[in-house]
Amino acid sequence: MADHRLFQDIADQITALIREGVFPPGSRLPGERELGERFGVSRVTIREAEIALQAQGKVKIRAGAGVYVTDDAANQGQKLPEVSAFELTEARSLFEPEAAALAASIITEPTLTKLDELLQAMAKDGPGDDEKSTEADREFHMTIAAASGNRAIIHVIETLWRLRLELPEVRKVHESVCKHDGKSRHGEHARIVEALRKRDPQAARKSMREHFHRLLEEMLDANEKREIMELRQKSAASRARFLVSARIG
């Protein structure tokens, strides 16, 4: 089985155990180490499987308390759809620029100060996609959404961030892209804050759109590179088999 699908196989096995009553609703799953030994995989794979299960509404991860089985029927409305990182970013590029435009006219000085502090925090964290950097990024975008004053938009953007954080495949794509774009992101975020400070809705909308446009391009480039690499690997394997066959013949 391909390594990047291993966590899904483990998630399916845990789901089967939940269905069989081994892990009933309300119960706490064994720790990562114990589950890793049970399934013969690393703790990282167990963690990814649990994130996938949470996205499906089957478990709830409680920081510092463990992972608990939920009532499937009660959580169907919370189940997240399977979307690609590109689809998610495309959706964010539709909603978040409008949130920024709405916020520009009514944003308060304390909110601008908070955005400045988040900019400093993200600059301090540097490049990469570690938890601290990602959380600061989320707080930055959710602060702007909240400043729009539109509860429907806030709810939509909050749900889009759940997709960003809880879908393992989406997380992996962002990790591959965000590892190298720290400087670009910081500059884009700074321009968004500048437009908000000027109370300029059009500039705020434009700056946020440019942020997502660049991210979409990065994702397309990363996808092309991955496909080229896979093609080269297949060609190398075929060439090796052909040469071996030719020598034997």
Backbone torsions as a table, in degrees:
resi	resn	phi	psi	omega
1	MET	NA	138.8	179.0
2	ALA	-61.8	139.8	-175.9
3	ASP	-56.3	-39.2	-173.8
4	HIS	-73.8	-6.1	175.8
5	ARG	-106.8	-2.0	-176.1
6	LEU	-60.3	-41.9	-178.3
7	PHE	-60.6	-34.0	-179.3
8	GLN	-68.7	-36.7	176.8
9	ASP	-63.7	-41.5	178.2
10	ILE	-66.3	-40.5	177.6
11	ALA	-59.7	-40.6	178.9
12	ASP	-64.6	-39.7	179.7
13	GLN	-66.8	-40.5	177.8
14	ILE	-65.6	-39.4	177.5
15	THR	-58.8	-41.8	179.4
16	ALA	-62.9	-40.0	179.3
17	LEU	-67.9	-35.6	176.2
18	ILE	-64.3	-44.0	-179.0
19	ARG	-64.1	-34.6	-178.9
20	GLU	-80.2	-7.9	178.3
21	GLY	91.3	3.5	177.9
22	VAL	-64.7	-40.0	174.5
23	PHE	-118.9	87.8	-176.0
24	PRO	-72.1	162.1	177.5
25	PRO	-53.6	135.7	179.4
26	GLY	91.0	-14.6	-178.0
27	SER	-82.6	157.9	178.5
28	ARG	-93.2	131.3	176.5
29	LEU	-68.6	150.4	174.2
30	PRO	-57.6	161.8	-179.2
31	GLY	-65.2	166.0	-178.2
32	GLU	-57.7	-42.1	-178.9
33	ARG	-61.9	-46.4	-179.1
34	GLU	-64.5	-43.5	179.0
35	LEU	-66.4	-37.8	178.5
36	GLY	-60.7	-42.2	178.0
37	GLU	-67.8	-37.1	-179.2
38	ARG	-64.1	-41.8	-176.5
39	PHE	-99.8	-3.9	178.7
40	GLY	69.9	37.2	179.7
41	VAL	-132.4	172.9	-179.3
42	SER	-76.9	164.2	176.6
43	ARG	-65.7	-31.3	177.6
44	VAL	-62.1	-43.0	179.0
45	THR	-64.3	-40.2	177.6
46	ILE	-61.8	-42.9	-179.8
47	ARG	-61.7	-43.1	179.3
48	GLU	-65.4	-37.9	178.2
49	ALA	-64.1	-40.5	179.9
50	GLU	-67.2	-37.6	176.8
51	ILE	-63.6	-41.1	178.0
52	ALA	-63.7	-40.8	179.6
53	LEU	-66.4	-37.0	177.1
54	GLN	-65.3	-40.4	178.1
55	ALA	-62.0	-28.7	179.6
56	GLN	-87.3	-2.8	178.9
57	GLY	80.5	15.7	-177.2
58	LYS	-91.8	-26.2	177.4
59	VAL	-136.8	165.7	176.0
60	LYS	-126.9	121.9	179.2
61	ILE	-89.1	118.9	-179.9
62	ARG	-109.2	113.5	-177.2
63	ALA	-53.5	123.3	178.2
64	GLY	79.5	-5.7	-176.8
65	ALA	-118.3	-18.1	179.8
66	GLY	114.8	-169.5	-177.6
67	VAL	-116.7	126.0	-174.6
68	TYR	-118.2	140.8	178.5
69	VAL	-73.9	133.1	179.3
70	THR	-97.9	172.5	174.1
71	ASP	-86.0	109.3	-175.5
72	ASP	-51.9	-45.6	-175.9
73	ALA	-63.1	-38.0	-177.7
74	ALA	-75.3	-16.2	-175.0
75	ASN	-113.5	11.5	179.7
76	GLN	-59.3	-35.5	-179.6
77	GLY	-68.5	-17.8	-179.3
78	GLN	-94.5	-4.8	-177.4
79	LYS	-64.8	132.3	-178.2
80	LEU	-89.5	142.7	177.6
81	PRO	-74.9	154.1	175.7
82	GLU	-81.6	110.4	178.6
83	VAL	-127.5	159.1	176.9
84	SER	-85.8	162.3	177.1
85	ALA	-61.7	-34.6	179.8
86	PHE	-66.8	-44.9	179.1
87	GLU	-60.8	-41.8	-179.3
88	LEU	-63.4	-47.1	-178.8
89	THR	-65.3	-35.7	176.3
90	GLU	-61.6	-43.1	179.2
91	ALA	-66.4	-41.4	178.7
92	ARG	-62.8	-34.8	-179.5
93	SER	-68.5	-16.3	177.0
94	LEU	-86.8	-41.3	-173.7
95	PHE	-88.5	-43.3	-171.3
96	GLU	-69.8	-33.8	174.4
97	PRO	-62.1	-37.2	178.8
98	GLU	-70.2	-35.8	175.7
99	ALA	-62.2	-41.9	179.2
100	ALA	-64.4	-40.2	179.6
101	ALA	-64.0	-42.1	178.3
102	LEU	-65.9	-40.5	-176.9
103	ALA	-67.0	-32.3	-174.1
104	ALA	-55.7	-37.3	-175.5
105	SER	-77.2	-23.4	-171.4
106	ILE	-126.4	2.9	-175.5
107	ILE	-62.9	142.6	-177.2
108	THR	-97.3	162.4	178.4
109	GLU	-61.9	-41.8	177.4
110	PRO	-60.4	-35.9	178.3
111	THR	-68.3	-39.8	177.0
112	LEU	-63.5	-38.7	177.7
113	THR	-63.5	-40.6	178.2
114	LYS	-63.4	-41.0	178.4
115	LEU	-64.2	-38.6	176.7
116	ASP	-60.8	-42.8	-179.9
117	GLU	-64.8	-38.6	178.4
118	LEU	-67.9	-37.2	175.5
119	LEU	-59.5	-44.7	179.6
120	GLN	-63.8	-40.8	-179.8
121	ALA	-63.6	-43.4	-179.9
122	MET	-66.7	-35.4	177.7
123	ALA	-67.7	-36.9	-179.8
124	LYS	-69.1	-38.4	-179.7
125	ASP	-66.1	-31.1	179.7
126	GLY	77.9	-172.1	-176.6
127	PRO	-67.5	163.7	178.8
128	GLY	119.0	179.7	-179.0
129	ASP	-132.9	42.0	179.1
130	ASP	-72.0	172.7	-173.4
131	GLU	-61.9	-40.5	-177.8
132	LYS	-64.7	-44.2	180.0
133	SER	-64.7	-43.4	-179.0
134	THR	-65.6	-40.3	179.9
135	GLU	-65.8	-39.2	177.4
136	ALA	-64.7	-39.4	178.0
137	ASP	-62.6	-45.5	178.9
138	ARG	-61.1	-45.5	-177.9
139	GLU	-63.8	-36.3	178.1
140	PHE	-59.6	-51.5	-176.8
141	HIS	-69.8	-36.7	179.9
142	MET	-71.9	-28.8	176.5
143	THR	-65.2	-41.1	177.9
144	ILE	-67.9	-40.9	178.3
145	ALA	-60.3	-45.2	-179.9
146	ALA	-63.4	-35.1	-179.6
147	ALA	-68.5	-16.2	178.1
148	SER	-67.9	-25.6	-179.2
149	GLY	76.0	4.6	-178.1
150	ASN	-104.2	109.4	-174.3
151	ARG	-65.6	-31.4	178.4
152	ALA	-66.2	-44.3	179.1
153	ILE	-65.2	-40.9	178.7
154	ILE	-58.8	-44.8	-179.6
155	HIS	-62.9	-44.0	-179.3
156	VAL	-62.1	-47.6	-177.4
157	ILE	-67.5	-34.9	176.1
158	GLU	-62.8	-41.5	178.6
159	THR	-67.2	-39.1	177.6
160	LEU	-62.8	-35.9	177.4
161	TRP	-70.8	-30.2	173.8
162	ARG	-61.8	-43.0	176.7
163	LEU	-60.2	-42.4	-178.1
164	ARG	-62.3	-37.9	-173.2
165	LEU	-93.9	-28.5	-169.7
166	GLU	-102.5	-16.2	177.7
167	LEU	-90.1	114.3	-174.6
168	PRO	-55.6	-41.8	-178.0
169	GLU	-65.9	-37.7	178.2
170	VAL	-66.1	-42.3	178.3
171	ARG	-58.8	-41.9	-177.8
172	LYS	-65.3	-40.7	178.9
173	VAL	-63.4	-43.5	179.6
174	HIS	-64.7	-37.7	178.1
175	GLU	-60.7	-42.7	-177.8
176	SER	-68.4	-32.7	-178.7
177	VAL	-84.7	-46.0	-173.0
178	CYS	-72.4	-13.9	178.9
179	LYS	-60.7	-29.7	-172.1
180	HIS	-118.9	4.6	-173.7
181	ASP	-116.3	21.4	-177.0
182	GLY	-56.1	-43.3	-178.4
183	LYS	-66.1	-43.8	179.5
184	SER	-62.2	-45.4	-179.5
185	ARG	-61.0	-43.5	-177.6
186	HIS	-63.6	-41.1	178.6
187	GLY	-64.4	-40.0	179.4
188	GLU	-66.4	-43.5	178.1
189	HIS	-62.1	-40.2	-180.0
190	ALA	-63.3	-39.1	179.0
191	ARG	-68.2	-33.7	176.4
192	ILE	-63.8	-46.2	-179.7
193	VAL	-64.0	-39.3	178.8
194	GLU	-60.6	-43.3	179.1
195	ALA	-65.4	-39.3	178.1
196	LEU	-64.9	-40.7	-179.4
197	ARG	-64.6	-31.8	178.5
198	LYS	-80.9	-2.1	-177.9
199	ARG	56.4	43.5	-175.9
200	ASP	-112.5	96.6	-177.7
201	PRO	-57.6	-43.2	-178.2
202	GLN	-64.1	-42.9	179.5
203	ALA	-67.6	-37.4	178.7
204	ALA	-64.6	-44.4	177.6
205	ARG	-61.0	-46.7	-177.8
206	LYS	-63.2	-44.2	-179.0
207	SER	-63.8	-40.8	179.5
208	MET	-68.4	-39.9	177.8
209	ARG	-61.7	-42.8	-179.5
210	GLU	-63.5	-35.8	176.9
211	HIS	-59.0	-48.8	-177.9
212	PHE	-75.4	-31.2	177.2
213	HIS	-61.4	-44.5	178.4
214	ARG	-64.5	-40.0	179.6
215	LEU	-64.3	-41.7	177.6
216	LEU	-61.8	-41.5	178.6
217	GLU	-63.9	-40.7	178.1
218	GLU	-61.3	-40.4	179.9
219	MET	-66.4	-40.9	178.0
220	LEU	-63.9	-42.5	178.9
221	ASP	-62.7	-43.3	-179.7
222	ALA	-63.7	-38.2	179.3
223	ASN	-66.5	-41.7	178.7
224	GLU	-63.5	-43.5	179.2
225	LYS	-61.4	-40.6	180.0
226	ARG	-64.9	-42.8	179.6
227	GLU	-65.2	-39.3	178.3
228	ILE	-64.2	-42.8	179.3
229	MET	-62.3	-43.2	179.1
230	GLU	-63.7	-39.0	178.5
231	LEU	-64.9	-41.6	178.6
232	ARG	-63.7	-40.1	179.5
233	GLN	-65.0	-39.8	177.7
234	LYS	-66.1	-41.0	179.5
235	SER	-64.3	-41.5	179.4
236	ALA	-63.5	-41.1	178.9
237	ALA	-65.5	-42.1	179.3
238	SER	-65.1	-41.3	-179.5
239	ARG	-63.9	-41.2	179.8
240	ALA	-63.4	-43.4	179.2
241	ARG	-64.1	-40.3	-178.7
242	PHE	-65.1	-42.8	-178.8
243	LEU	-66.5	-38.9	177.8
244	VAL	-63.1	-45.4	179.4
245	SER	-61.7	-41.1	-177.8
246	ALA	-65.6	-39.3	180.0
247	ARG	-67.8	-39.8	179.6
248	ILE	-64.4	-41.6	-179.7
249	GLY	-65.6	NA	NA
